[in-house]
């Protein structure tokens, strides 16, 4: 039994883990789209291929997929590529479902009610997600205790917050955090030490997450929606270096999803785990030789190890730069780049970046996959969901992985959006005027003379004309439609559907293309940078060799997630729109009016 042939080996394709399986075909025009290995084994074709293979030592034949190392090849996609000559994706990187679940549990932990889940990681109830918890009194400090009937462990509930000095400043302190006050300014204004400021921020963050968890649990427990139009985009933040000898920044990606009609930001997550010790993880990984395993079979597949980081810098140096030329050329080049490495994010680090010294960075593809599973949980009561994504490597792939069942059922559609983001304000005004002139040329009527209904009808008709003759990059399977709506914030906007919207009539398709926008999430990012000092864009010059030190950026990367969470709660529940006179939470139905900051700070204070 000591022979390798007799030892138990991991499955060639990672098995489904606690309801998560991200390894399957992700080309929506393929008959194998969303076909997981578990479902494939149940098909008649699979059983027909393997009916004579009774000996377990003989490898089963898979009529759908071929596996080589870290990749899986869809045989049907390969046939489509051969017959059509298009550059549709055929190969997909295998990923660890366990790692996706770990990351999902991390970013969704705020939604768990105290005493509803066993905190013992070895408890069998985690596998079935059927928990049997009972109340078990209180500790000497008044913290509630609970007992798991499955494993017998008695975890405590949420700890009581430490009593702060000067509690009367809490409201003003909260307002200062979301009005671009640097931490040193808070130190001077409130006459507090930096340690006291960080403890106060931790307190406000805990209260914000407890408050928003109670509200957002309503999204999947009691509320229902007929339609939800969602937009997703990312930002990049660089924390300051902690070693002056190397002077290397740490780079982190934050992904956010907002609802288009209400501007409500459903989730905002960074690829950083502050609760793990990098020294312990590196030592354990070296002991078990984790880096010698296939990436999807590693114990620490979710986390960036030093060996992976060094390899990434080599890959960055060897990568060709093709993003140049006009918009159509950029779309074609970006599409080709996504096909080459679609499941990897753009996290190819250079020699000027480093891994954090405290906590550990998470592979961005796992954070994106977990983010979409979190959105899936929050929107599970919506009859239809439509996603508008930035043209970014990996984002489309992980949406398809998380929402494959809903897409197959026709309850979810996805679109990619590309626009000229780097234009100056003067050029944007010119493009805005060109868009109005194009509508006037199409109708013979000045744009200002049309009412809202007439503008919608005309723009829809222009989109329908474009649907009949779309722009298609050479060799690509994607068709791009121009959205002619005049809008300075998104000039020269083009949209591509990557799900089957052809099942709708032309008018319905035109409405979907016309609604396409990233404005809701971009507005959140813009206000975040203006209202929270550590998210302000840093200045850089040609003489600093791309190294950036920003006086407002934190040394501890965990501050990005904490301040992002605090501002998300303020933005959703307290910040009243000057246009609609309501907060995003009011428009989504999670609040009856603007929430007073004190109700957030002292949430459950007297329970």
MIKE-308492 format. One line per field, with one value per residue (C-alpha): residue number from 1; x, y, z; residue in three letters. Coordinates in steps of 0.1 Angstrom, whole numbers, always signed. Layout:
i	(NUM,...)
x	(X,...)
y	(Y,...)
z	(Z,...)
aa	(ALA,...)
This chain:
i	(1,2,3,4,5,6,7,8,9,10,11,12,13,14,15,16,17,18,19,20,21,22,23,24,25,26,27,28,29,30,31,32,33,34,35,36,37,38,39,40,41,42,43,44,45,46,47,48,49,50,51,52,53,54,55,56,57,58,59,60,61,62,63,64,65,66,67,68,69,70,71,72,73,74,75,76,77,78,79,80,81,82,83,84,85,86,87,88,89,90,91,92,93,94,95,96,97,98,99,100,101,102,103,104,105,106,107,108,109,110,111,112,113,114,115,116,117,118,119,120,121,122,123,124,125,126,127,128,129,130,131,132,133,134,135,136,137,138,139,140,141,142,143,144,145,146,147,148,149,150,151,152,153,154,155,156,157,158,159,160,161,162,163,164,165,166,167,168,169,170,171,172,173,174,175,176,177,178,179,180,181,182,183,184,185,186,187,188,189,190,191,192,193,194,195,196,197,198,199,200,201,202,203,204,205,206,207,208,209,210,211,212,213,214,215,216,217,218,219,220,221,222,223,224,225,226,227,228,229,230,231,232,233,234,235,236,237,238,239,240,241,242,243,244,245,246,247,248,249,250,251,252,253,254,255,256,257,258,259,260,261,262,263,264,265,266,267,268,269,270,271,272,273,274,275,276,277,278,279,280,281,282,283,284,285,286,287,288,289,290,291,292,293,294,295,296,297,298,299,300,301,302,303,304,305,306,307,308,309,310,311,312,313,314,315,316,317,318,319,320,321,322,323,324,325,326,327,328,329,330,331,332,333,334,335,336,337,338,339,340,341,342,343,344,345,346,347,348,349,350,351,352,353,354,355,356,357,358,359,360,361,362,363,364,365,366,367,368,369,370,371,372,373,374,375,376,377,378,379,380,381,382,383,384,385,386,387,388,389,390,391,392,393,394,395,396,397,398,399,400,401,402,403,404,405,406,407,408,409,410,411,412,413,414,415,416,417,418,419,420,421,422,423,424,425,426,427,428,429,430,431,432,433,434,435,436,437,438,439,440,441,442,443,444,445,446,447,448,449,450,451,452,453,454,455,456,457,458,459,460,461,462,463,464,465,466,467,468,469,470,471,472,473,474,475,476,477,478,479,480,481,482,483,484,485,486,487,488,489,490,491,492,493,494,495,496,497,498,499,500,501,502,503,504,505,506,507,508,509,510,511,512,513,514,515,516,517,518,519,520,521,522,523,524,525,526,527,528,529,530,531,532,533,534,535,536,537,538,539,540,541,542,543,544,545,546,547,548,549,550,551,552,553,554,555,556,557,558,559,560,561,562,563,564,565,566,567,568,569,570,571,572,573,574,575,576,577,578,579,580,581,582,583,584,585,586,587,588,589,590,591,592,593,594,595,596,597,598,599,600,601,602,603,604,605,606,607)
x	(+0,+30,+33,+23,-1,-20,-20,-51,-47,-68,-93,-81,-107,-113,-145,-174,-169,-199,-219,-191,-177,-160,-143,-164,-168,-175,-182,-220,-224,-210,-233,-210,-214,-218,-214,-196,-177,-203,-231,-210,-207,-244,-250,-258,-228,-203,-218,-217,-180,-171,-196,-168,-143,-149,-113,-108,-71,-83,-88,-123,-128,-143,-163,-165,-132,-95,-72,-35,-17,-34,-57,-89,-99,-135,-137,-168,-153,-123,-146,-164,-130,-120,-152,-157,-120,-129,-107,-132,-117,-109,-86,-95,-72,-83,-90,-94,-131,-119,-100,-130,-151,-126,-125,-163,-166,-141,-159,-194,-187,-204,-238,-237,-259,-241,-248,-262,-230,-205,-171,-152,-135,-134,-171,-189,-218,-197,-198,-236,-243,-269,-262,-278,-268,-284,-279,-255,-256,-232,-196,-185,-183,-218,-209,-234,-223,-236,-232,-230,-250,-230,-194,-201,-180,-192,-181,-188,-208,-198,-175,-187,-171,-145,-157,-138,-128,-146,-176,-193,-169,-180,-204,-180,-152,-173,-181,-144,-135,-158,-149,-113,-96,-62,-54,-28,-55,-77,-48,-46,-83,-93,-61,-58,-29,-27,-34,-66,-76,-70,-91,-119,-118,-120,-150,-169,-161,-176,-207,-210,-208,-233,-257,-254,-256,-290,-302,-287,-299,-333,-322,-323,-346,-377,-373,-378,-371,-384,-353,-319,-294,-259,-225,-191,-157,-124,-99,-62,-47,-10,-1,+32,+63,+74,+111,+129,+158,+136,+109,+84,+47,+20,-7,-43,-74,-109,-139,-174,-208,-236,-272,-278,-313,-306,-268,-268,-233,-240,-204,-168,-140,-102,-79,-63,-67,-54,-61,-33,+3,+26,+55,+34,+19,+52,+68,+39,+38,+76,+71,+44,+60,+28,+45,+53,+17,-5,-19,-55,-45,-25,-36,-28,-40,-59,-28,+2,+34,+68,+76,+44,+52,+87,+73,+47,+74,+91,+58,+53,+87,+79,+44,+39,+23,-4,-28,-24,-41,-77,-107,-116,-80,-78,-110,-96,-62,-79,-102,-73,-54,-84,-86,-50,-53,-89,-92,-61,-66,-43,-21,+12,+35,+67,+100,+86,+59,+62,+40,+26,+47,+15,-15,-14,-25,-51,-50,-73,-92,-103,-115,-134,-151,-160,-173,-197,-209,-216,-236,-254,-264,-276,-297,-310,-346,-344,-363,-338,-303,-283,-246,-226,-188,-158,-136,-112,-95,-111,-142,-164,-151,-159,-194,-200,-187,-208,-241,-239,-272,-291,-277,-287,-322,-324,-325,-292,-274,-240,-225,-190,-185,-157,-153,-126,-119,-86,-99,-95,-126,-123,-122,-151,-172,-163,-174,-206,-214,-206,-231,-258,-250,-252,-288,-297,-283,-303,-336,-333,-344,-320,-313,-325,-359,-367,-384,-372,-395,-385,-348,-353,-371,-346,-316,-332,-337,-300,-290,-312,-296,-262,-273,-280,-244,-223,-186,-167,-129,-110,-111,-133,-167,-179,-201,-199,-227,-223,-244,-252,-265,-248,-231,-198,-190,-189,-178,-177,-193,-195,-212,-209,-233,-216,-249,-277,-297,-307,-337,-353,-368,-348,-366,-358,-322,-319,-332,-306,-278,-291,-292,-257,-235,-208,-219,-232,-200,-178,-197,-191,-153,-152,-169,-148,-116,-129,-143,-117,-81,-63,-81,-69,-49,-12,+11,+40,+68,+92,+121,+107,+110,+73,+77,+50,+49,+17,+13,-23,-19,-18,+10,-14,-34,-63,-73,-84,-111,-121,-124,-140,-167,-173,-177,-200,-224,-223,-228,-257,-276,-266,-256,-287,-286,-290,-309,-333,-334,-330,-302,-294,-308,-341,-344,-336,-362,-338,-345,-374,-353,-317,-301,-287,-250,-257,-280,-250,-224,-247,-263,-276,-261,-291,-301)
y	(+0,+23,+23,+56,+37,+25,+58,+80,+108,+140,+141,+154,+181,+195,+181,+204,+218,+230,+240,+256,+243,+268,+244,+239,+254,+291,+298,+305,+296,+261,+231,+223,+257,+252,+214,+206,+173,+160,+166,+152,+119,+116,+119,+90,+99,+96,+63,+50,+59,+40,+11,-15,-1,-22,-22,+9,+11,+20,+58,+67,+85,+120,+129,+165,+176,+169,+177,+186,+198,+230,+234,+219,+218,+218,+195,+211,+246,+232,+220,+254,+271,+247,+251,+288,+300,+323,+328,+315,+303,+266,+262,+271,+272,+248,+264,+252,+251,+249,+282,+299,+287,+300,+334,+335,+326,+354,+382,+371,+364,+397,+383,+355,+359,+354,+319,+306,+289,+267,+284,+251,+246,+209,+205,+182,+207,+229,+202,+200,+236,+223,+238,+230,+257,+264,+292,+284,+313,+342,+348,+368,+399,+394,+380,+354,+318,+292,+254,+233,+201,+184,+188,+199,+230,+262,+293,+328,+354,+388,+404,+435,+466,+483,+515,+544,+576,+607,+588,+621,+626,+594,+610,+638,+612,+592,+623,+632,+597,+602,+639,+634,+640,+623,+603,+629,+655,+634,+630,+668,+676,+651,+651,+614,+590,+570,+538,+553,+564,+529,+514,+538,+530,+493,+500,+520,+493,+466,+486,+494,+458,+447,+473,+466,+428,+432,+453,+432,+399,+412,+410,+372,+365,+386,+409,+400,+419,+416,+430,+441,+458,+455,+470,+458,+475,+475,+499,+495,+508,+509,+509,+526,+506,+496,+490,+521,+500,+483,+510,+487,+493,+466,+466,+455,+453,+462,+450,+465,+459,+485,+485,+508,+521,+529,+533,+509,+493,+456,+446,+461,+436,+437,+408,+409,+386,+404,+373,+350,+350,+350,+335,+305,+300,+301,+277,+252,+255,+247,+217,+201,+212,+230,+248,+215,+205,+216,+250,+238,+210,+232,+237,+275,+280,+311,+330,+346,+328,+342,+316,+325,+362,+358,+338,+365,+392,+370,+366,+403,+409,+385,+397,+417,+450,+453,+479,+508,+524,+535,+522,+494,+482,+483,+462,+436,+435,+434,+406,+386,+391,+380,+348,+340,+342,+350,+334,+352,+388,+416,+409,+405,+424,+441,+447,+478,+458,+435,+413,+427,+422,+416,+396,+380,+390,+368,+358,+382,+356,+339,+373,+380,+345,+349,+384,+371,+343,+369,+389,+357,+351,+387,+387,+351,+365,+385,+370,+385,+399,+418,+425,+452,+446,+466,+450,+434,+401,+375,+395,+380,+344,+344,+359,+330,+305,+318,+324,+295,+280,+313,+319,+284,+291,+324,+345,+362,+381,+396,+425,+439,+477,+496,+534,+561,+567,+585,+615,+650,+671,+692,+662,+646,+678,+674,+638,+647,+673,+648,+623,+649,+659,+622,+621,+653,+640,+607,+625,+659,+674,+691,+669,+696,+697,+661,+650,+620,+595,+606,+604,+569,+558,+573,+559,+524,+526,+536,+506,+483,+494,+487,+453,+443,+452,+451,+457,+424,+424,+402,+366,+373,+358,+389,+415,+451,+476,+514,+531,+565,+581,+615,+612,+630,+604,+575,+588,+565,+537,+502,+472,+435,+408,+375,+357,+347,+380,+370,+352,+386,+408,+438,+463,+443,+439,+477,+485,+462,+479,+513,+507,+495,+516,+516,+549,+537,+519,+546,+572,+553,+551,+588,+599,+574,+590,+624,+617,+592,+605,+571,+564,+596,+590,+594,+616,+602,+616,+602,+605,+582,+551,+543,+540,+558,+571,+588,+606,+596,+559,+534,+512,+485,+472,+462,+498,+498,+472,+488,+523,+510,+492,+523,+546,+520,+520,+558,+561,+536,+548,+583,+602,+618,+622,+658,+646,+620,+634,+599,+575,+544,+522,+541,+537,+499,+495,+488,+521,+544,+575,+587,+568,+589,+582,+576,+547,+530,+538,+526,+497,+471,+492,+487,+451)
z	(+0,+2,-36,-52,-75,-44,-25,-26,-51,-53,-81,-114,-112,-77,-63,-53,-18,+3,-27,-47,-80,-102,-126,-157,-192,-191,-227,-228,-264,-257,-250,-220,-204,-166,-168,-136,-133,-108,-133,-162,-145,-143,-180,-202,-225,-197,-185,-221,-224,-192,-190,-197,-173,-142,-131,-108,-119,-154,-158,-169,-202,-201,-232,-221,-207,-210,-181,-183,-152,-140,-170,-182,-219,-231,-261,-274,-273,-292,-319,-321,-324,-352,-372,-368,-367,-338,-308,-282,-249,-248,-218,-182,-152,-125,-92,-56,-46,-10,-14,-29,+0,+25,+9,+7,+44,+52,+33,+42,+80,+89,+79,+104,+134,+167,+180,+147,+134,+153,+155,+158,+124,+129,+136,+112,+109,+87,+59,+59,+70,+94,+128,+161,+185,+219,+244,+273,+297,+300,+309,+339,+317,+304,+270,+258,+254,+230,+228,+197,+201,+173,+186,+222,+220,+237,+218,+231,+213,+202,+228,+246,+232,+254,+271,+255,+270,+256,+242,+235,+205,+188,+164,+155,+151,+127,+106,+105,+92,+62,+55,+45,+78,+79,+110,+122,+119,+142,+166,+169,+168,+195,+215,+212,+208,+175,+195,+208,+173,+158,+187,+180,+143,+152,+174,+147,+121,+143,+149,+112,+102,+129,+117,+80,+86,+102,+72,+45,+59,+48,+12,+12,+42,+35,+5,-31,-64,-99,-116,-103,-126,-111,-121,-110,-111,-93,-78,-70,-38,-28,+9,+21,+25,+59,+50,+39,+25,-2,-6,-22,-21,-15,-41,-33,-54,-42,-61,-56,-70,-69,-79,-109,-101,-65,-62,-33,-29,-21,-14,-14,-8,-8,-15,+19,+49,+81,+103,+91,+101,+71,+90,+102,+67,+50,+74,+72,+34,+33,+57,+36,+3,-7,-36,-53,-56,-85,-77,-73,-49,-25,+11,+8,-28,-17,-3,-20,-10,-16,-43,-62,-59,-74,-103,-109,-113,-139,-157,-157,-172,-200,-208,-240,-239,-266,-252,-277,-306,-309,-289,-313,-314,-276,-273,-297,-278,-244,-255,-269,-236,-216,-237,-231,-193,-185,-151,-138,-127,-137,-106,-123,-100,-109,-90,-73,-53,-23,-2,+31,+63,+83,+72,+38,+3,-13,-50,-67,-86,-54,-40,-72,-72,-35,-42,-69,-46,-19,-45,-54,-18,-14,-46,-44,-42,-74,-103,-128,-124,-151,-146,-163,-158,-166,-194,-169,-171,-148,-137,-165,-158,-121,-127,-150,-125,-96,-116,-140,-128,-131,-166,-177,-164,-182,-149,-153,-181,-183,-203,-207,-209,-225,-227,-230,-194,-198,-217,-203,-194,-225,-248,-229,-236,-273,-273,-254,-281,-309,-293,-293,-329,-340,-325,-343,-376,-371,-363,-379,-345,-320,-290,-265,-283,-275,-243,-223,-239,-274,-265,-252,-283,-307,-288,-287,-325,-330,-309,-328,-360,-344,-332,-368,-378,-347,-344,-340,-333,-357,-347,-316,-308,-290,-307,-295,-296,-293,-267,-283,-251,-245,-211,-202,-175,-200,-234,-264,-245,-261,-247,-254,-241,-232,-224,-248,-251,-286,-269,-265,-292,-306,-284,-252,-263,-270,-235,-219,-239,-232,-195,-195,-173,-146,-132,-99,-88,-103,-84,-52,-60,-68,-36,-16,-29,-21,+14,+28,+29,+26,-7,-24,-55,-47,-67,-86,-108,-134,-109,-82,-105,-101,-63,-44,-8,+1,+34,+36,+27,+56,+66,+78,+47,+69,+71,+35,+42,+75,+61,+30,+51,+72,+42,+25,+54,+56,+18,+17,+48,+57,+26,+11,-27,-38,-69,-53,-18,-5,+5,-16,+12,+11,-26,-23,+5,+34,+53,+57,+61,+65,+94,+121,+127,+165,+156,+139,+165,+194,+175,+200,+228,+251,+240)
aa	(UNK,UNK,UNK,UNK,UNK,UNK,UNK,UNK,UNK,UNK,UNK,UNK,UNK,UNK,UNK,UNK,UNK,UNK,UNK,UNK,UNK,UNK,UNK,UNK,UNK,UNK,UNK,UNK,UNK,UNK,UNK,UNK,UNK,UNK,UNK,UNK,UNK,UNK,UNK,UNK,UNK,UNK,UNK,UNK,UNK,UNK,UNK,UNK,UNK,UNK,UNK,UNK,UNK,UNK,UNK,UNK,UNK,UNK,UNK,UNK,UNK,UNK,UNK,UNK,UNK,UNK,UNK,UNK,UNK,UNK,UNK,UNK,UNK,UNK,UNK,UNK,UNK,UNK,UNK,UNK,UNK,UNK,UNK,UNK,UNK,UNK,UNK,UNK,UNK,UNK,UNK,UNK,UNK,UNK,UNK,UNK,UNK,UNK,UNK,UNK,UNK,UNK,UNK,UNK,UNK,UNK,UNK,UNK,UNK,UNK,UNK,UNK,UNK,UNK,UNK,UNK,UNK,UNK,UNK,UNK,UNK,UNK,UNK,UNK,UNK,UNK,UNK,UNK,UNK,UNK,UNK,UNK,UNK,UNK,UNK,UNK,UNK,UNK,UNK,UNK,UNK,UNK,UNK,UNK,UNK,UNK,UNK,UNK,UNK,UNK,UNK,UNK,UNK,UNK,UNK,UNK,UNK,UNK,UNK,UNK,UNK,UNK,UNK,UNK,UNK,UNK,UNK,UNK,UNK,UNK,UNK,UNK,UNK,UNK,UNK,UNK,UNK,UNK,UNK,UNK,UNK,UNK,UNK,UNK,UNK,UNK,UNK,UNK,UNK,UNK,UNK,UNK,UNK,UNK,UNK,UNK,UNK,UNK,UNK,UNK,UNK,UNK,UNK,UNK,UNK,UNK,UNK,UNK,UNK,UNK,UNK,UNK,UNK,UNK,UNK,UNK,UNK,UNK,UNK,UNK,UNK,UNK,UNK,UNK,UNK,UNK,UNK,UNK,UNK,UNK,UNK,UNK,UNK,UNK,UNK,UNK,UNK,UNK,UNK,UNK,UNK,UNK,UNK,UNK,UNK,UNK,UNK,UNK,UNK,UNK,UNK,UNK,UNK,UNK,UNK,UNK,UNK,UNK,UNK,UNK,UNK,UNK,UNK,UNK,UNK,UNK,UNK,UNK,UNK,UNK,UNK,UNK,UNK,UNK,UNK,UNK,UNK,UNK,UNK,UNK,UNK,UNK,UNK,UNK,UNK,UNK,UNK,UNK,UNK,UNK,UNK,UNK,UNK,UNK,UNK,UNK,UNK,UNK,UNK,UNK,UNK,UNK,UNK,UNK,UNK,UNK,UNK,UNK,UNK,UNK,UNK,UNK,UNK,UNK,UNK,UNK,UNK,UNK,UNK,UNK,UNK,UNK,UNK,UNK,UNK,UNK,UNK,UNK,UNK,UNK,UNK,UNK,UNK,UNK,UNK,UNK,UNK,UNK,UNK,UNK,UNK,UNK,UNK,UNK,UNK,UNK,UNK,UNK,UNK,UNK,UNK,UNK,UNK,UNK,UNK,UNK,UNK,UNK,UNK,UNK,UNK,UNK,UNK,UNK,UNK,UNK,UNK,UNK,UNK,UNK,UNK,UNK,UNK,UNK,UNK,UNK,UNK,UNK,UNK,UNK,UNK,UNK,UNK,UNK,UNK,UNK,UNK,UNK,UNK,UNK,UNK,UNK,UNK,UNK,UNK,UNK,UNK,UNK,UNK,UNK,UNK,UNK,UNK,UNK,UNK,UNK,UNK,UNK,UNK,UNK,UNK,UNK,UNK,UNK,UNK,UNK,UNK,UNK,UNK,UNK,UNK,UNK,UNK,UNK,UNK,UNK,UNK,UNK,UNK,UNK,UNK,UNK,UNK,UNK,UNK,UNK,UNK,UNK,UNK,UNK,UNK,UNK,UNK,UNK,UNK,UNK,UNK,UNK,UNK,UNK,UNK,UNK,UNK,UNK,UNK,UNK,UNK,UNK,UNK,UNK,UNK,UNK,UNK,UNK,UNK,UNK,UNK,UNK,UNK,UNK,UNK,UNK,UNK,UNK,UNK,UNK,UNK,UNK,UNK,UNK,UNK,UNK,UNK,UNK,UNK,UNK,UNK,UNK,UNK,UNK,UNK,UNK,UNK,UNK,UNK,UNK,UNK,UNK,UNK,UNK,UNK,UNK,UNK,UNK,UNK,UNK,UNK,UNK,UNK,UNK,UNK,UNK,UNK,UNK,UNK,UNK,UNK,UNK,UNK,UNK,UNK,UNK,UNK,UNK,UNK,UNK,UNK,UNK,UNK,UNK,UNK,UNK,UNK,UNK,UNK,UNK,UNK,UNK,UNK,UNK,UNK,UNK,UNK,UNK,UNK,UNK,UNK,UNK,UNK,UNK,UNK,UNK,UNK,UNK,UNK,UNK,UNK,UNK,UNK,UNK,UNK,UNK,UNK,UNK,UNK,UNK,UNK,UNK,UNK,UNK,UNK,UNK,UNK,UNK,UNK,UNK,UNK,UNK,UNK,UNK,UNK,UNK,UNK,UNK,UNK,UNK,UNK,UNK,UNK,UNK,UNK,UNK,UNK,UNK,UNK,UNK,UNK,UNK,UNK,UNK,UNK,UNK,UNK,UNK,UNK,UNK,UNK)
